[in-house]
Amino acid sequence: MIEGDPQSFRQLYRMYPDAFMKLCSIIREKTHLEDTRYICVEEMVATFLIIVGHNDRYCNVRQRFHRSHFATSQNFNKILKTLNTIAPDMMVKTSIGIPTKIKESTRFMPFFKDCIGAIDGTYILAMVTGREVSSFRNRHGMQSQNVLAACNFDLQFIYVLSGWEGSTHDSKLLSDALSRRNGLQVPQGKYFLVDCRFANRRQFLAPLRGVRYHLKDFGGQGRHPRNTSELFNLRHASLRNVIERTFGVFKSRFTIFKTAPPFSFQTQAELVLACAGLHNFLRKECHSDEFPVEYEGDQNVPPLDTEEENVECLSQSQLQQRTEANTWRMSIANAM
């Protein structure tokens, strides 16, 4: 029997009751979380979803379920802990096959046949106090954490790294993700699309510099690609756009990230991973769901001709790898 306000559960079940019950079942089986004497797992999950999905505060959730502040907080943190435990298993595996989005389009096939997704960083508003405030201030002057994510072409997360300061460069996040024991893995012969904040490498295909790139640059009459390099950048941007759409759906689904979550920073970082796992679960179980996507576009990406790659610190072997990667990129552009 479910304790609490039955109306709250009916509202939560109204759209996807089967998915909700399946999520509760997974949590029970994989984490061994059990009902307490007065509160069942379903209520704990409902409490968490209402807070992250509607950006509701404890005081409102307390009234809805007729619980104390302590019980509400405890329910929220129990589910946060369990979701972080199973979140790595909720990340989708990289596929060695050709993605349908590429296979079915002559714009992308065969040029991007070995591409398996896109990588980018996004700012998540953060609440930080003390001496660390300045390091969490991003390039727009707002306190945030910089989150790196890799996704496939079905708007599902492959890998998520949260907890870095907002001032941290995306390339540093990628290096950290690759160096971790259970970090980002790129299958042999495959690669991700990245923007100009990342160096061009065989595993991470970046756009050509000094050439129009952003989709808005090609919009309107008479602004079509004029040469091979611009055509490559346009198709690269059109395909890499999937990471921006994924971030847009993610932030629309979990409105708690519209403002800085009122928790410790460690909890704020854990929330991102937990919600990324939930996002993948919902994409799989409720694939037809619709959200008013808050498209991020290219607002965090500087023009390609304003940021130069630092080649002075590269070793001879790294320079050779960079040269080979650039040659590979031009071969793709010329093939178009």
N, C-alpha and C positions, 0 to 999 in steps of 0.2 A: 504494500500500500504506500502511495506517495504522500508524504507529509507536505504541508505548506498550502499555498493558495492554488486550487485546481485551475482557476481561470488563467493563471500565469503559464501553466503547462499547456493548456489548450491553445493559447496564443503562440507559444513556442512551437507546438506541433503542427499548427495550421498549414504550413507550407510543405515541410518535409519530415513528417513524423517517423517514417522508416529510417531515415538517415540519422535522426537524433537517437533513436533507440539502438541503432547499430554502433554509433559512437560510444554510447554508454556501455554496450556489451564489450567492445574492444578494450575500453579502459578497465573494465572489471577483469577481463581475461589476461591482459598483458601486464597490468600493474598490481593486480590482486587488491585493488581498492575495494573496500566493503562498506555496506551501509552501517551507520552508527545506530545507536538505540533510537534516536529521534529523526535522523536525516538520512535519506537514501542517496545513492550515487546520482540518480537522475536529477535530484534537486541541486546537488553540488555542481553538476555540469550546466544546468540551467542558470544558476547564479553566475558562473563564469561567462557563459555566452552572452547574457544580458549586459554584463559589465563591459566586455570587449566589443560586443556588436553594437550596442546602443550608447556607449560611453556613459553609462549610468553610474551614479555614485552609491557607495555603501548604504547611505541613509535611505535612498529610494528602494533599493533591493531589500533592505531590512523590512520595510513596511509591506512590500509585496509578499514576502514569505513569512512574515511575522517571526523574524529571528532577531537575536541580539547582534550588536556590531561585531562582537568577538566571533560568533558563529558564522556570520557572513564572511568575515575576513578569513576565517579558517577554511571554509568551503572553497573560496576563491584560490587560496594558496595550495590547497590539496590538489585541485585540478591543474593548476599551473605546473606543479611539480610532476604530476603524472604525464601531462602532455609533453613536457620537456624530455621525459624519459623515452617516450615512444616517437617523438618528432623525427629523429634520424631515420626511423623505419618508414615514416610517411613521405620522405623525400623520394621522388621518382628516380628510377635508375636510368642512366644514359643508354640510349639504344644505338646499336651498330648499324641499323638499317637506315635507309633514306627517309627522312620525315615526309609525311604526306603533303604538307604545305609546299615543300620544295619539289617533290616528285610530280605534283599535278600542275606545276606552273612552268611555262617555257621561259619566264623571266629569270627563274632561279635554277632550273635544271638544264644542263648538268653542272653549271658553274659552281653551285654551292652544295653539291651532292654529299660532301663529307661534313657539312655543318650540322651540329646537333643541338644548337640553341644559342642563347645570348647571355652576356654577363654585363652587369652595370652596378653602380652604387646608388643608393637613395638616402635622403635625409629623413630621419624619424625624430620629431621633436622630443627633446629630453629635458628633464628637470634636474639640474645639478647646482650644488651650492659649494661655497668655499673657494679654495685656491684653484680648483680645476675648471672653473667656469670659462676662462679664456680659451683653454684647449678644446672645449666642446662647442665653441662658436664657429659656425660654418662660414662659407664664403659669402653668405647673404646676411651675416651678422646675427644669426639666430642660434640658440643653444640646441644641439641635436646630437644624435649618434649617427655615424655613417655606417650603413648596412650594405654589405656586398651580397649579391644574389645571382645565381645562374638559373635559367629557366629553359624549358623546352618550348616547342611551338604550339602546345596545347595549354599554355598559360599556367603551367605547373612548375613549382620550384624543384630544382635538382640539388641545389646547395644554398645554404644561407649562413652568413657570418655576421653576427651582430656584436655590439658592445664597443666598437671603436669610436674615438672622439670625432666630432663633426669636422674638425680641422684636418683630419687625416686624409692624405691623397688616396684615390682609388687604387692606384698601382701598388701601394703599400699593403692595402687590404688583400689584393690578389696574391701578393708574395706570401703573406701570412697564411692565406687559405691553402696554398699549394704546399707549404712546409709542414702543416699539421699532420699528425699521424693518421687521423681519419678525415683529412681535408678533401679539397676538391680534386677529383680524378678526371683526367681527360683520356679517353680510349686512344690507343695507337692509331694514327692516321686520321683522327677526327679533330674538330676544332670548334670553338665558340666565336661568335661575332662580338666585338667590343667597340667602344667609341674612341675618340682621340686622346682620352686620358690614359689609355694603356698603350704600351709599346707593341708594335706589330711583330708577332711571332708565329711560328707554324701552328701552334695550338690556339692562338688568339688573333683572329684576323681583324685588323683595324682599317679604317677608311684612309684614303689618300689625302695627304695634307695639302693645303694651299688650293684646294678645289671645293666648289660648292658641295655641301653634304646634307644639311638638315632638310627634311621634307618640305618645310615651308619655303625654302629657297627655290624649289622647283614648281611651286604652285602658281597658277595664273597663266594667261595666254602668252605665248612666246618665251616661256621660261623652261622649256624642255632641255634635256642634256645636249650639249653642243659637241662633245668629244668622248673618247673612250673613258677617260678618267671620271668625267661627270656621270656617265652612264653607270659605271661601277659603283660610285658613291650613292647614287640614287637607289639602285637595287640593294646595296648593302644596308642603307638606312631603312628601306621598306621592310627588309627582313629582320633587322635588329630591333625594329619598332615593337616586337613582341614583348621585350622586357619592360618597356614603358607601359604597355597595356596591362601586363601582369601586376606591376606596382600599382597601377590605377585601380584595378579590381580589388587588390589586397587592401588598399587604404579606404576604399568605399565600403568594403565588407566589414572591416574592423574599425569603426569610427573612433575608438579609443585613441587612435594615432592622429586624430585631427588636432589634439592638444597634447601637451606633455603629460604622460600618465603620472598621477600623484603617488609614486612608489619610489623605493630606493632605486639607484641606477642599475644595480644588479638585476632587480626584478624587471625593470624596463627592458633590459637586454634580453632576459629570458622570455618576456612576453612576445617579442618579435619572432623567436624561434617557435614558440608554442602556436602562435597564430598562423605561421607559415605552414606548419603541419596540418592545422585545421583547414586552411585554404586548399591544400592538396586533397584532403579528404572530401571536402565539399565539391571541388571540381570533378572528382571521380564519381561521387554518389548523386550529385545534383547538377549534372553537366549542363542542363538547359537553363540554369538560374541566370537571372538578369540583374545587373546592378548599374546604377548611373555612374559609369566609370569616370573618375576624375583623372583625365589623361595628363600625364606629367610632361609629355612632349620632350623638348630638348632644353628646358629651362636651366638645367644645371650643367650644360655642356658648353664650353667656350667655343668661339669660332675656330676652325681648324688652322687658320694661319696666324693665330695669336699665341700659340703654345708650342715651343720647340722641344724636340726630344733631346735629352741630355746624353750625348754620346761620348763625352770626355771621360766618364768614369767606367766605360765598358772595356773589358779585356779584349785581346785579339780574337779569341774564339767567339766571344759574344758579338763582336762586330761582324764576324763572318756569318754567324747565325742570323743577325739582323739583315745583312745583305742578301742572304739566301731567301729569307722570308719576304723581303721587299720584291725580289725577283719573282717569287711564287705569286705574290699578289698582283703584279703587273701581268703575269701570264693569264691569270683569271680575267683581268680587265680586257686584255687583248682578245681573249676568246669570245667575249661578248659581241 
